[in-house]
């Protein structure tokens, strides 16, 4: 009898977890699907700004993607609106604090800047994640810029020896005075253009980034 009750309890827990996962996934709404890049958004609790999730299959390898992320001076070549990226500090071999300025997508809006902790970790043999954690208090305010906040992550999932599923997810709070409707327009374009640029750099190409990952903690 105990085994039966334990089995039933386990089934209930499993079904609850599956239902919760499906409910969470169903919150994402596909808003853009173009050139093999999909961008989803969803409303976020206690915020008037949308979270985003952008995905694409890139013909490359995980090493190339990780090494691209590690090349901070080149970040403005693929991260939409980013300029003057710089490493502020390196807490350990797999983490760096980065400061960057960001061009506002609308000319009537002041430019922003961000301070992020970029932290790499291997989830499994086939998955590497890059956490992006807001660290705005680590750097003094920059004249002419409003300090925005961002939290999110990258996920690189190996599909085959030549393909990786790339997911870019996050939530930006631009701070300052900016209508949420205006910010929520940018939340589609910025991740889409970022993935488009990454595909242009790496898709089906051999580059300098296609080398062993230089992070011992991975």
N, C-alpha and C positions, 0 to 999 in steps of 0.2 A: 504493500500500500504506500509506504514511504517513497519507494522508487517511482511509483506512478505520480504521486503528488509532486515530487521533485522534477519529473519530466514535464508535467503540465506547467509548473511554475516557470521552468526554463523556456518553454514554448511561448508563454505569455510575455516574458521579458524580451525574448528574441523578436516577437511580432511587434512589441511596443517600440523597440529600437528601429526596426525596419520602417514602421509607420512614421516615426519621428524623422528619420532620414528622408523618406519620400516627401514628407510635408515641408522639410527644410529646402529640399531641392526644388520643389514645385514653386517656391517663392521667387525664384529667378525667372525673369521675363526676357525672352530674346528680343532685342531691339535693333540689332544690326547683324546682317549675314551677307558678307561680301568678300569675294576673292579669298575664300577658304578661311576667313576670320569671322568668328562669332563674338558678339558683345552682348552680355546680359546685364540687367540692372534689377535691383530690388530695394524696396523701402527699408530704412534702417530705424530701429527703435530709438527713440529720443533724439532723432536727427531729421532735419528737413532735406538732407542731401542723400542721394542714392549711392549705395554700394555698387561696384561694378565687378564683372568677371569676364575677361576676354580669353578666348581659347583658339588655338590653331595647331595643326600638325606641321612641323617643320622638318624638312629632309636634312638632318644634321645629326649630331650626337650630343650626349649630355656634357661631355668635356668642353665642347665648343661653347655651349650656352653658359656654363659656369665661368669659363675663362673670359667670355665677353662681359659678363656681369662684373668680373674682377678688374677689368680694364677701365678704371674710373675716368682717366683723362679722355677716353673715347665715348663716355656715356652720352654726351650731347649729340652723338651721331645717330643714336637710336631711341633715346628716351624723349618723347615728344614734349616740347616746351622747355626742356632742361638746358641750362647753360652754366658755364663756369663750375662744373662739379669738382670737388676737392675732398681728399681724405683728411678728416680732423684728428682722428685717433684710431688706434687698433687695440681694442681690449684683449684680443687673443688672435691666434692664427686663422680662425675662421670668421672673425667679426671685424667690421670697420664702421666707424661713425663718419657719415658723409654729409657735407653741406653742399647745397646746390641752389642756384637761382632759377626761377621759372617765369617765362614770359606769359603774361596774362593772355588768354585767348580772345579777349575783347578789348579794344583800344581804350574804352572808358574805364577800365578796371586797372588798379595798381598792380604792378608785378609782385609776385610772391617769392618766398624762399622757404626751403625745407631743410631740416636736419634729421637724418635717418640713421638708425642702426641697421646695417646690412649683415645678416647672420646666416651662414650656410650650414646645412646639416643633411646628412644622408638618411632618408627614411628607410630605404631598403636597397637592394642591389640595383633596382630599376628606377628608383625615385630619389631625386634631390630637391630639397626645398630651400628657398631663400626668404627668410623672414625680413620684413621691413617694418621697423618699430620706431615710432616717433620719439625723437630725442631733442626737441626744440630748445630745451633749457641748457643744452651743452654749448651753445654758441650765442654770442651776443647778437642783438638785433642789427640788421643791415639797413643803412639809410636808403630811403626810397622803396623799401620792400616791406610787405606785411608777412609776418611769420605764419605760414599755414601749418596744418597738422595732417599727417598721413599715417595710416597703418594698413598693412597688407602683406602680400607674399607672392612669390613666384613658385610654381611647381613644375618640374621637368620630369615627365614620365616616359621612360623608354618604351616605344611601341615595337621597334625592330632595330636591327643593327644600323639602319639608315634613317630612322624616323623617331621623332620625339614629340609627344604631346606637350605643348606649352600652355600653361594657365597663369594669367596675371590677374590678381584679385586685390581689391582694396577699397578704402573709404577715405575721401579727402574732406577736411573741413577747411575751406579757404580763409576763414576768419575775415575780419573787416566787414564792410557793408557791401554785400553782393546778393542779388536776388537768387533764391534757390533755383528758380526756373532757368536762370542763365547758367548757373553752375552745373545743373543737371544736363544741359546740352553738351558741355565740355566733357562730361563723364562718359559720353559715347565716343567722341572723337579722339581724345587723348590715348586711351588704351588701344583703340583700333589702329591709330597711326603708329604707335609704338611697336605693336606686333608686325605691322606692315614693314617697318624699317628693319626689324630683326630678320624677317624672312628675306628681305632684299640683301642683307649682309651675309646670311648663313645658308639660305635654302639651296640645297644641292650644290654646295661649293666647298672647295678646300681652302681654308684660310689659316692665318697664323694662330687662330684660337683652337685649331684641331690638334691639340697636344695634351700630354698628361696634365691632370689637375694638380696645381701646386698648393694644395691645402692638405696638410698631413692629418688634420682632424676629420676629414671626410673619409 
